[in-house]
Amino acid sequence: MSAPVPRPSGASGDPPWPEPVETGVRLTELAHALLGEYLRPGDTALDATAGNGHDTAYLARHVGASGHVYAMDVQETAVASARARLAAENSGARVTWITGDHARLAEHLPKDLSGRLRAAVFNLGYLPGGNHALTTRPDATRTALESALPFLAAGGVLCVTCYRGHPGGEEEYRAVRDWFRHQRHAFAQARAFTGKNRRFPPVLLFAEKAAGQWQAH
């Protein structure tokens, strides 16, 4: 389902972050398909913005009964909604629930989890069906990404979906994109995708943590 990202051309030196490739696939479906290439039973994953629990449920299904998911959200109503979804799927026991700001995830995750996460998922913007004035913010999201990186295993992935159509959404996308560009040597490969037929389509950024040098694919 994933589309190839061409190798960037140009002068030698620091490689640029790949420009988003337009796709007709819904980015939520694409994100799950890409995550499915990495997740295995027994893995540990993080949903840093649990929302209504769709990503949490996907992660819990793929890590299986022997794996574990940490799911957090700043809104208590979101955590309650996500917990109910996972309980309905009988997979709530494999999830640790955290009510808190994703910018402070390093304070909430166990220290011995460092270097062990197979995936960290961020779905930015506002809670669907919630208060649209309550959104993730550029500074907090940059801090959250910076905090999540040491928790990722080599070969683990950061999956970040940015929604640009609400006030502040474009600013947050640019902050996230620039953070990835600044951290490009931390990743073995990177892919970027965008939706179609909208003035401000969402963008999916998907990057695999490297043990060594950054390489664009």
N, C-alpha and C positions, 0 to 999 in steps of 0.2 A: 504493500500500500504506500510505503514511503517513496518519495521522489528523490533521485540523486541530486546532490549539490555539486556543481562543477568546481574543479580546482581553480582558485583565483589566479588570474594572470597578472603580469606586471613586473615591476622591478623586484630584485631580491631584497632580503631584509625581513622585517617583521611582516608576517602574512596578515592580510585584512580579515576582519570577521566576514563570513559569507553573507551576501545579500539574500533576503528572503525569496524563496521560490514560491510562485503562486500555485495554489492547489485548489481543486474543486472539492476535496474531501473536507468534511467538518474537522476543525482543528482538535476538538475534544476526541474524536474518533482516531485521528492521526496520532495524537499524543499517546493514547492507550496502545495503539498498534506498535509504536516505537518502544514504549516501555515493555511491551510483551516480548521484544527481542532480547531483553536483558534480564528480566525477572525470572527466578526459579524458586521452586518450593524450598523453604528454609531460609530465604533471604530476609533481610531487614530493610524497611523502607520508611520514608517520612512523607506525610502529607502536611505541608507547612501552612496550608490555607484550606482547612477541611470543608468549609462551606456546608452544603447540604449532604455531603458524604459520597458523591459519585466517584471521585478519584480514590477516596479511602476504600470504598468497596472494591474497586478494581484492584488496588494494591493488595488488599486482604485476600481476594480470590487467588491471586497469582503467587503470593508467598506461601499460601497453604497453611494447614494447621501447625506445621513445624516452623513457620516463619513468624514475623511480627511486624506490626505497623505502628508508628507513632503518628498521631493525628492531632493537630492543634488549630485553634481558631480563637480570635480575640473576642468573638461574640458568643455568649452562653447559649443563645437560641440556636446558633449554628451547630455548636457541639451537640446539643440535645437532639437536633434534627438528624445529624450524622449518626449519632449513637442509635437512634431508632431504626435507621436504615440498615445498619450493620446487624442489629439484633434480629431484624426480620429475615436476614440472610444467614442467621446462626453463625456469624463470624466475629461477633463483638469481642469474644474472649481473646482473640489474637491482636487486639488493638489497645494501646495505651492512649487515653484521652487527655489532652492538655488544653485548658482554657488560658490563653495568653497571647501576647503580641508576637508575631513571627520574628520581629527584630530581636527578641530576647530568647530565641530558641536555644542558644547555647547554655542558658541558665536552666532550661527545663529538661534537656536531654541528658541521659546518664553519661558521665565522662568516659566510661569504658566503651561507649558506642563510637568513639572517634576512630575513623578509618574503616568502619564496618558497614555503612549504609550502601545498599545497592542502587537506590534511587531516592531523590528528593524532588518533590513535585510542588510547584507554586502555580496557582490559578488566581491571577491578580484581578483587581477591580472591586466590585461590590458583590454582596451576597444576593444571588438571584431570589427574587421574592421578598427581599429585605429592604432596609433603608438605603437608598441609592446615595445618600450623602455620606455614608460610612464606607470609605474605600481604603484600599492599601495605598501607601504613600511612597514616593521615590526614595527618600532618605531611609525610611524603615526597611524597605525592600532591599536596598543595597546592603544594609547592615545584615539582613537575614541571609542573603546570598553569601556574603563574606563569612558569616558564621557557619553556614551549612557546608562549605567547601571542605574544611578539615574532617568533617564527619563522613564524607564520601570515601568509599574504598577506591583504589585504583581500578579503573574499568566501570565504576559506578557512574550514574548519569544525573545531571540536573535537567529538569523539564519545566520550562517556565512559559506560561501562556499569558500574553499581555493584551488587555482590551483597551483600545485607544479612543473609543467613541464618547466616553463620559468625561466630564471636566477633570483635568489632571491626568487622564489616561495616556495621552500622547507624551507628556512630560515623563511619566513613569516608564513608558516603553523606552524612551531615549536614555534614561538613566540606567535601565537594565542592559540595554544593548551596549552602552559605553562601558559598563562594568565588565561584561563578557569580553569586550575588546581588550580592556586593560589586563584581564586575567587569562588571555588567550594561551599563554604558555603552560597553563595548568591543565589544558584539555588536549586529548589525543585526536579528537575529531569533533566537528561542530556542524550542525544543520540548522537552517532557519526556513520557516514556511509562513506564508500569509494567505488569508482568505481572499475571496473574489467579490466583485460587484458591490462594494461598500466604499464610502468615502474614507472611512478610517477602519480598515479591516483589522482584525486581531492578528497578532504575530506569535508564532510558536518558536521558541529557542530551545534547542536540544543539544547538549554537549556531554561528551564522555570524558571523565577525569583521566589524565595521563599519569603514567609512572615517570615519563621523561618529557621529551620535546613535543610542543604543539605541532599538529599537522592538520591542514585543511583537507576536507574530502567533499 
